[in-house]
Amino acid sequence: MSAGAGFGDGPSPLLAAAIAFVVVLLAAPGVRLVAVRAGMVDVPGPRSSHARTTPRGGGLALLAGLAVALAVLASPPWPVAAMAVVGFGVLLALLGLADDRFSLPAAGRLAAQVALALGLVAAAGGLDRAPLPTPLDVSLGAAGGAVAALWVVAVANFYNFLDGIDGLAALQGVVTGLGIALAGWDPFVAVVAAALAGACAAFLRFNWPPARLFLGDVGSLLLGGTFAALPLLASPAERPRAVLFVAVSLALFLADATVTLVRRTARGARFTEPHREHLYQRLVRAGATHRTVTLALGAGAAVLTAAALAGWRYGGAAEWLALGLAGALTAAEWAWARAREAQARRTSAAMRSTASSGSSG
């Protein structure tokens, strides 16, 4: 049975986006009020990228938008794989909500995520081949399930890591959700992705700089986990290419998180220690505004998603070009951060020199 069973042809993805959009617009103010009363607020600190106390947990509104869209458009029975993918995203979101409220231990959170990922792979299947263009799409054999589980856990957490400035994760959700819906390797996938895109578009009204409501772990884990899991609903033959599609669309997020994690690990920093070393955080620290960084990275994500769509359609060389573009834009972001930091150092040195000259006079 197709994962798309229960969803008719026609405008379902567009309708899903519209439903989720309206639900989030209506739900977000209430979620904000509940978050404040429950004490789910981010208070600015030395490692924060925001300057004022802001409620978190806004991802609950996204979860409501997705739930209502599926309730309106779905007709039972749902295939097991489809239920597993949606269940994985929802349970990750609820785990994130518990962390938003109670600050769960990192080891416990990771163990729960791995358990959920293994359950997802058991129900939906893993990867037969590496998610790379020919000729690197080698057989994974018995490791295919473990690779799929690692993929969904890593993307969920990396998406969470990149939810650190106003509007960035929500804008990426709009872009990637629309891209997956357009790729449409399955009708169910298109409906879920479109609903998340519509939900994120509405959430930007509350999350755009200066944000009045943060996604929180409940939102970032829902988005990252669901986007990572949706490729598992492609046919086994197309599944690695679907994973590659999502990886290219999210390339700026995934590359930033990976490089930062490797650099911090190499010097012995704790995995769970808060920091401001991601490229997008370095840009903000060097004087770029949240709005500027979010728009720039959102534009980059849109270009990469368009390239991923071309790769999905034409395969082969187009997939290699999409990967090359992902590498080029990552390098450009790195160069931008270094240039901004150098400029900030020169400005600071000039100000110190001026102050010193004034006091001497």
N, C-alpha and C positions, 0 to 999 in steps of 0.2 A: 504493500500500500504506500502511495506517495505521501510524503510529509505534508503535502499541500491538501490532502483530503479534508473536506469540510469547508473549503474556501472556493467560492465560485470565481469564474473569469470576470474580467471587466475592471471597474475602478476600485477594487478592494484596497489596494495599497494607498491610493490617494484618500479614500474614505477613512482608512485607518489613521493616516497622518492628521486628517482634519479632526477626527474624534479625539485623538490624544492631545492635540493642540488645545482644544476647547477645555478638556478636562483639567489640564495642567494650569491654564489661565484661571480656572475657577478654584482649583485645589491649593495652589501655592500660597495664597495669603493665609489660609487656615493652617497649613503646614508650618508656616513661619511663626504664627502665634503659638502653636503647640510646642514648637522647638524652643521658643523663649521660655515658656512656662515649665518645660521639662529640664531646663538648664543645658540644652544642647546648643551651646554658643562657642564660637572661636574668639578667644581673647588674644589680641596681638601680643607677641613676644619677640625676643631677639631673632628667632628663626622664622618669623612670620613675614609674608609678603603683603599683608593688608594692615591698615592703620587704625581700624575701628572694630569694635566688637560686633560680630555678625552671626546670626543664627545659622546652624547647619542642619542637615537632614532633609534638604529640599528634594533629594532623590525620591522621597516618598510620593511626591506629586507625579514624578515620572512613572513610578510603579503603578499608581492609580490610572494614569493615562493609558499605559500598555494594557492593564487589566480590563478596562472598560472597552477599549478597541477590540480586544480578542473576544470579550463576552458578546459584543454586538455582532461581530463578523464570523465567529466560529460556530460550526455546528458539529456536534459529536457524531461519531467517536473520533478522538484525536489519536493518531499513530503514536506508538510508544516513544519513538525517537523525538517527535515534536514535543511531547509532554516532558521528556527528559531535558531538552534544551531550554524550554521555558522555565521548568522547575529549577534547573541549575541557576539561571539568572535571578530568579526570585529568591531562592535560598541564599545565594551570595549577597543579595541586597539586604535581606533580613539579618544576616550575619554582620553586614556593615552597619545596619541600624543599631544593633546591640553594641557595636564598638563605638559608634557615635554617642551613645547614651552612657555606656559603662566603662569604656576604654579597656577592652579585653586584652589579655596577654598576647604578644605577637606570635609566640609558638603555638598557642591554642588556635588562633585565627588561621595560621598557615596549615595546621593539621586538619582543621575542618574543611578548608578549601581543597586540599588534596583529596580528602574523602569524597567530597562532592564531585570533583573532577573524575575520579575513578568510577563513580556511579554513572556519571554522564557517558563516559566512554563505553562502559559495559552495556548501556542501553542503546546508544547511537552508533557505536563503532569507532575505530581509530583511523589511522592513516596507513594506506598500503605503501605509499611512496613518499619521498621527501618533497616538501612543498617548494620546489625550485624548478626553474625552466629546464628543458632538455639541453644538455645530456646529464644534468646533475640531479634529475628526479629519480634517484636510485631507490631500489626496493628497501623498505624498512623492516620487512619480515616481522618477527615477533616483537620488535621494539615499537611497532606502530602505535599500539595503545598507550605506552608510556610517553611517547613523543606528543601525542594528542593531549594527554592529561597535562603535561608540562606546558604546552602551548596555552591552554585555556587559563591555567593558574597564573602563568607569567603575564599574559596580556591583561588579565583582571587587575593584578597588582600594579603593573606598569601604568595602566590608565589611571589608577588611583594616585600614583606618584606624580603624575602630570596635572592633577587637579589642584593647582596651587596658586593660580591667579584668576582674577575675575573673568568669566566668560570662556576660558580656553577649552575646558573639557566639554562644555555644552555645545560650543561651536563645532568642535571636532565630532561630536555626536550627530549634529545635523548633517555634516559632510559625509561621514562614513555611513550613516543610516541611509541617506539618499543613494549613495553609491551602491550599497548592497541591494537596495530595492530595485535599482535600475539593472544591475547584473542579473537579478532574478533567477538564480539557479533552482528555485523552488517557489511555488506560490505562497506557501506558509512563511518562508524566509522573507519574501518581499513584503508581506503584511507586517510582520514583526519589526523589520528594519524601518519601514516607513512610519510605523507608530512611534518608534523611538526617535526618529528624526523630527516628527511633528511635536513630540513632547519636549525635546531639547530646544526647538525653535521657540516654543512658548516660554520655556524656562529662562531663556535669555532675557526676557523682559525683567526678570527679577535678579539675574546673575550678571548682567552686563555692567561694566565698570561705571560707577562704583557699586559693587554688588550689595543687594539687600538680603540675599539668601544664598547660602552655599549648598552645593550638591550633597556634601558629606560622603562618607564611605558608602552609605546606602545607594547613592546615585552613581558614583564612579565605578563601584563594583558591578552594579546592574549593567551599566553600559559596556564596560570592558569585558565582563564575563559573557554577556549575550553576544556581542559582536564576535568574540573569539569562538563561541560555540556554534553559531549559525552555519559555518562551513561544513559542519559534521552532518548537516541535512542534505548536502549535495550527494549525488550518486557516488559510490566508491571510486569510480574512475576519475570523476571531476573534483573530488574532495581536496586533493593537494593543491589544485589550481585555485580553488575557492579560498583556502587558507592563505595562499600567496596574495590573492586579491586584497584580503583584509590586512595582511602585513604591509603591503605597499600603501594602502590608504592611511594606515596608522604609523607609517614609517618614522615620522618626526617624533612622535611619542615614544615609540619602541627604541629608536636609536638613542635618544636623549637618556632614557631610563637605563638602557644597557651600558652605555659608556660611563655614565655617572656611577652606576653600581660597581663596575669593574675597577674604576679609578679609586673609589673609596675602599673597596675590598683590598686592593693592592697595598694600600698604606695602613691597613689594619683597623679601619673605622668600623663601628658596629652597624650591622645591617638595619637595625630598628631605630637608630638614633636620628632624630629630626635634623634636617639640614637645609641649606639654601644653595646647593651646588648644581642643580639642574641648569641647563642652558637658559631656559626661560626665566628662571629665578636670577641667574647672573645678569641677564639683560635688564631686569627690573632694578636690581641693586645698582647697576651702572647708570641708571637714570632714565631708561625707557619706560614709558607708561604701560599700565596693564592693557589699555586699549590698543596701543601700537603693537605690542607683542602679540596679543590675541589676534588682531587682524592680520598681521604678517604670517603667523603660523597657520591661521585658518585658510589664508590664500594658498599657502604652500600645500596644505592638506587637500584643498580643492584640485590643485594641479596634479598632485599625486593620485588622487582618486580618479581623475579623468584618464591618466596614464594607465591606471589599473584596469579601468573599463576597456581601454584599447587592448591591453594585454589579455584580458578575459575573452574578448571577441576574436582576436587574431592569433593569440598564442605565440610560441617561438620567439622570434626576434623582438616582437612588441613587448613581451614579458621581460626580456633582458633590458630593453630600453627603459621600461618602468623602474626596474631595479637600479639602473644607472642613474636615472633622474632622482630616485630616492637618496642615493649616495651623494649626489651633487647638492641637493637642497640641504641635506644634513651638514655637509661641509660648509655651505653658505651660512647656515645658522651659527655654526661654530665660529666662523670668521667674523660674523657680525658681533657675537658676544665678546670676542677678544678685542675687536676694534672699539666697542663701546667702553670696555674696561680700561683700555689704554687711554682713551679720551678722558674718562673720569679721573684717572691717575694724574694726567697732565693738568686738568682743571684744578684738582685738589692741590697739586704742587704749586701752581701759579697763585692760588689763593693764600697758601701758607707763606709764599715769598712776599706777596703784597702786604700781608699782615705783619710779617717780620720787618719789612722796610718801614711800614708806618710806625711801629713801636720804636724802631731805632731813631726815627726822625723826631 
